[in-house]
């Protein structure tokens, strides 16, 4: 299983294959025309401001179908809170295997109880657009632009994004910051996406970089090629305002 995170027109992401290291690089817009479980095609622009989870799968893949119960549960619990799950159905075998047939895909959706939208990606156009390599793979597109990271030892802060391979880059760390190879990088919590303290990875190399910032390469704590579970973190509802305390009546 593979998991990535992207940003898109105000939406954001954690490990982006085939994407450069610009902090504001948008997620690519897919152009699939054949859809199921939706009256019209879903576009990236129409989902601006939503949390989107793309699931690259195929109904013949055992590992793919094993993840479906969790996705269906996420959809039922979080759809009304802004989570949009989209299945990208990418056949693994030639057309003769039946995966390219829309009726077969619909039959699989019905069999598994999937009600969220699915797109046929028979030519693997979106698969290639996002640099996907495995079944199943997940891409999380959130409302914000990046993941706030902090050096756990020195508390130097920066922004962690993908590098286009199996490493991350920590940007906007001042050249004077106290950072060392081997330091652990965790979420800072200041981006409003993830709680602080989640482990992102370990600093692997440090370069001078350009201008006032260092170029820091981070080795992810997670091997995405072997990932077996994806946790989607959504903001909880604001707590209700507690009632006012009763007035002090005093004692005699």
C-alpha positions as a printed NumPy array, in Angstrom:
array([[  0.   ,   0.   ,   0.   ],
       [  1.233,   3.464,  -0.801],
       [  0.145,   6.786,   0.7  ],
       [  0.843,  10.316,  -0.463],
       [ -0.339,  13.774,   0.363],
       [ -0.908,  16.664,  -2.075],
       [ -2.073,  20.244,  -2.052],
       [ -4.541,  21.664,  -4.534],
       [ -5.647,  25.29 ,  -4.906],
       [ -5.686,  25.804,  -1.193],
       [ -5.626,  22.097,  -0.446],
       [ -2.414,  20.339,   0.752],
       [ -0.255,  16.931,   0.87 ],
       [  2.664,  14.482,   2.855],
       [  4.683,  12.577,   0.301],
       [  4.232,  13.509,  -3.312],
       [  5.738,  11.279,  -6.022],
       [  6.812,  13.003,  -9.211],
       [  6.281,  16.418,  -7.691],
       [  8.912,  19.078,  -7.17 ],
       [  9.775,  20.585,  -3.844],
       [  7.977,  23.914,  -4.232],
       [  5.876,  24.58 ,  -1.141],
       [  3.016,  25.912,  -3.253],
       [  3.053,  23.281,  -6.005],
       [ -0.559,  22.251,  -6.678],
       [ -1.84 ,  18.714,  -6.985],
       [ -2.484,  17.835, -10.65 ],
       [ -6.07 ,  17.898, -11.897],
       [ -7.405,  14.616, -13.245],
       [ -9.517,  14.463, -16.402],
       [-11.388,  11.16 , -16.102],
       [-14.666,  11.106, -18.033],
       [-16.18 ,   7.741, -17.05 ],
       [-17.638,   7.84 , -13.53 ],
       [-19.801,   5.678, -11.298],
       [-21.892,   6.53 ,  -8.222],
       [-22.141,  10.182,  -9.235],
       [-24.399,  12.108, -11.611],
       [-21.505,  14.068, -13.119],
       [-17.702,  13.856, -13.143],
       [-15.964,  15.189, -10.056],
       [-13.19 ,  17.692, -10.762],
       [-10.41 ,  18.917,  -8.537],
       [-11.587,  22.515,  -8.898],
       [-15.122,  21.611,  -7.824],
       [-13.739,  20.062,  -4.626],
       [-11.786,  23.122,  -3.53 ],
       [-11.928,  23.458,   0.241],
       [-12.745,  19.779,   0.8  ],
       [-10.577,  17.018,   2.232],
       [-10.194,  14.523,  -0.635],
       [ -8.898,  10.964,  -0.346],
       [ -8.078,   9.279,  -3.669],
       [ -7.962,   5.491,  -3.592],
       [ -6.149,   3.895,  -6.535],
       [ -7.465,   0.322,  -6.688],
       [ -8.864,  -2.479,  -8.82 ],
       [-11.496,  -5.021,  -7.895],
       [ -9.236,  -7.987,  -8.737],
       [ -6.64 ,  -6.933,  -6.156],
       [ -6.902,  -8.785,  -2.834],
       [ -5.031,  -6.097,  -0.903],
       [ -7.276,  -3.449,  -2.438],
       [-10.485,  -5.138,  -1.363],
       [ -9.084,  -5.604,   2.143],
       [ -8.95 ,  -1.816,   2.569],
       [-12.517,  -1.207,   1.378],
       [-14.284,  -1.757,   4.732],
       [-12.174,   1.   ,   6.314],
       [-12.832,   3.364,   3.407],
       [-16.561,   2.684,   3.535],
       [-16.506,   3.359,   7.27 ],
       [-14.608,   6.631,   6.748],
       [-17.138,   7.659,   4.117],
       [-20.107,   6.956,   6.376],
       [-18.606,   8.716,   9.373],
       [-16.915,  11.72 ,   7.792],
       [-18.694,  12.57 ,   4.531],
       [-20.88 ,  15.156,   6.277],
       [-17.775,  16.671,   7.876],
       [-16.098,  17.389,   4.532],
       [-14.261,  14.192,   3.605],
       [-14.684,  13.225,  -0.062],
       [-13.461,   9.737,  -0.975],
       [-12.922,   9.015,  -4.668],
       [-12.029,   5.614,  -6.042],
       [ -9.694,   5.623,  -9.049],
       [-10.197,   2.223, -10.638],
       [ -6.986,   1.232, -12.42 ],
       [ -6.986,  -2.182, -14.13 ],
       [ -4.003,  -4.405, -13.482],
       [ -4.583,  -6.81 , -16.386],
       [ -5.347,  -6.456, -20.151],
       [ -8.934,  -5.664, -21.24 ],
       [ -9.647,  -9.353, -21.728],
       [ -9.538,  -9.725, -17.931],
       [-12.756,  -7.733, -17.524],
       [-11.447,  -4.919, -15.302],
       [-11.966,  -2.342, -18.056],
       [-15.684,  -3.111, -18.324],
       [-17.783,  -0.445, -16.592],
       [-20.549,  -2.89 , -15.735],
       [-18.049,  -5.134, -13.957],
       [-16.759,  -2.188, -11.937],
       [-20.321,  -1.23 , -10.991],
       [-21.011,  -4.807,  -9.988],
       [-17.955,  -4.737,  -7.711],
       [-19.067,  -1.453,  -6.142],
       [-22.501,  -2.895,  -5.429],
       [-21.022,  -6.112,  -4.057],
       [-18.805,  -4.249,  -1.573],
       [-21.431,  -1.656,  -0.657],
       [-19.424,   1.279,  -2.016],
       [-21.514,   4.426,  -2.491],
       [-18.783,   7.033,  -2.934],
       [-17.802,   8.167,  -6.438],
       [-15.441,   6.09 ,  -8.567],
       [-13.719,   6.993, -11.819],
       [-12.502,   4.56 , -14.437],
       [ -8.818,   5.132, -15.124],
       [ -8.446,   2.478, -17.809],
       [ -5.574,   4.276, -19.558],
       [ -3.816,   4.928, -16.209],
       [ -3.736,   8.647, -17.023],
       [ -4.435,   9.75 , -13.446],
       [ -2.274,   6.918, -12.102],
       [  0.675,   8.284, -14.101],
       [ -0.232,  11.888, -13.305],
       [  0.226,  11.196,  -9.603],
       [  3.187,   8.86 , -10.046],
       [  1.405,   5.865,  -8.512],
       [  3.288,   2.535,  -8.522],
       [  1.298,   0.163,  -6.323],
       [ -2.178,  -1.258,  -5.724],
       [ -3.67 ,   0.029,  -3.529],
       [ -2.357,   3.576,  -3.169],
       [ -3.836,   6.586,  -1.446],
       [ -3.437,  10.319,  -2.045],
       [ -4.713,  12.726,   0.594],
       [ -5.548,  16.219,  -0.625],
       [ -6.364,  18.499,   2.289],
       [ -7.499,  22.055,   2.828],
       [ -4.077,  23.473,   3.626],
       [ -0.76 ,  23.729,   1.854],
       [  1.85 ,  21.762,   3.808],
       [  2.799,  19.984,   6.994],
       [  4.386,  22.081,   9.708],
       [  7.474,  20.309,  11.048],
       [  9.795,  20.924,  13.978],
       [ 13.204,  19.533,  14.948],
       [ 12.352,  17.623,  18.115],
       [ 15.717,  18.416,  19.715],
       [ 16.231,  22.1  ,  18.912],
       [ 12.614,  23.087,  18.125],
       [ 13.687,  24.651,  14.815],
       [ 10.577,  24.889,  12.647],
       [  9.971,  24.479,   8.932],
       [  7.59 ,  23.125,   6.302],
       [  7.819,  19.471,   5.224],
       [  6.865,  18.553,   1.65 ],
       [  7.578,  15.81 ,  -0.902],
       [ 10.67 ,  15.69 ,  -3.091],
       [  9.419,  13.51 ,  -5.918],
       [ 11.068,  10.323,  -4.633],
       [ 11.246,   8.442,  -1.343],
       [ 12.514,  11.41 ,   0.668],
       [ 10.938,  14.557,   2.095],
       [ 12.286,  18.074,   2.179],
       [ 12.051,  20.451,   5.111],
       [ 11.885,  23.997,   3.792],
       [ 12.012,  27.458,   5.375],
       [ 14.467,  26.455,   8.104],
       [ 16.75 ,  29.449,   8.78 ],
       [ 20.418,  28.986,   7.888],
       [ 21.29 ,  29.83 ,  11.502],
       [ 18.974,  27.15 ,  12.965],
       [ 20.438,  24.432,  15.182],
       [ 19.677,  21.288,  13.169],
       [ 21.791,  18.142,  12.901],
       [ 21.819,  14.967,  10.833],
       [ 19.947,  12.32 ,  12.801],
       [ 17.553,  14.752,  14.484],
       [ 13.95 ,  13.595,  14.497],
       [ 11.319,  15.769,  12.82 ],
       [  7.776,  15.782,  14.208],
       [  4.624,  17.725,  13.397],
       [  4.559,  21.165,  14.964],
       [  0.79 ,  21.513,  15.098],
       [  0.897,  25.123,  13.917],
       [ -0.517,  24.279,  10.478],
       [ -3.863,  23.313,  11.96 ],
       [ -3.837,  19.982,  10.083],
       [ -2.204,  17.507,  12.445],
       [ -1.729,  17.535,  16.223],
       [  1.823,  18.284,  17.318],
       [  4.227,  15.462,  18.038],
       [  3.452,  13.04 ,  15.175],
       [  6.735,  11.578,  13.898],
       [  7.487,  12.609,  10.286],
       [ 11.028,  11.288,   9.871],
       [ 14.722,  11.804,  10.536],
       [ 17.068,  14.416,   9.075],
       [ 19.321,  12.661,   6.574],
       [ 21.33 ,  15.541,   5.097],
       [ 21.699,  19.297,   5.446],
       [ 22.802,  21.702,   2.72 ],
       [ 23.368,  25.422,   2.825],
       [ 20.477,  26.02 ,   0.444],
       [ 19.709,  29.365,  -1.128],
       [ 19.365,  32.686,   0.582],
       [ 18.461,  32.613,   4.247],
       [ 17.297,  29.001,   4.419],
       [ 18.806,  25.531,   4.657],
       [ 18.002,  22.644,   2.326],
       [ 17.186,  19.693,   4.596],
       [ 16.412,  16.16 ,   3.411],
       [ 14.233,  14.062,   5.717],
       [ 13.96 ,  10.28 ,   5.556],
       [ 10.291,   9.391,   6.212],
       [  9.492,   7.345,   9.288],
       [  7.067,   5.335,   7.143],
       [  7.984,   3.012,   4.285],
       [  5.1  ,   3.906,   1.953],
       [  5.614,   0.781,  -0.153],
       [  4.813,  -1.354,   2.891],
       [  2.157,   0.816,   4.538],
       [ -0.891,  -1.204,   5.593],
       [ -3.131,   1.41 ,   7.218],
       [ -3.992,   5.055,   6.599],
       [ -5.361,   7.284,   9.36 ],
       [ -7.351,  10.294,   8.172],
       [ -7.254,  13.062,  10.776],
       [-10.15 ,  15.494,  10.626],
       [-10.784,  18.48 ,  12.89 ],
       [-13.327,  17.809,  15.609],
       [-16.314,  20.018,  16.175],
       [-15.754,  23.016,  18.426],
       [-16.673,  22.215,  22.033],
       [-19.894,  23.662,  23.298],
       [-19.602,  26.764,  25.478],
       [-19.928,  25.66 ,  29.094],
       [-22.813,  27.195,  31.057],
       [-21.916,  30.049,  33.393],
       [-21.032,  29.079,  36.925],
       [-23.764,  29.778,  39.488],
       [-23.365,  32.96 ,  41.452],
       [-21.706,  32.61 ,  44.845],
       [-24.48 ,  32.82 ,  47.43 ],
       [-22.04 ,  33.016,  50.32 ],
       [-22.378,  31.324,  53.71 ],
       [-23.8  ,  32.442,  56.992]])
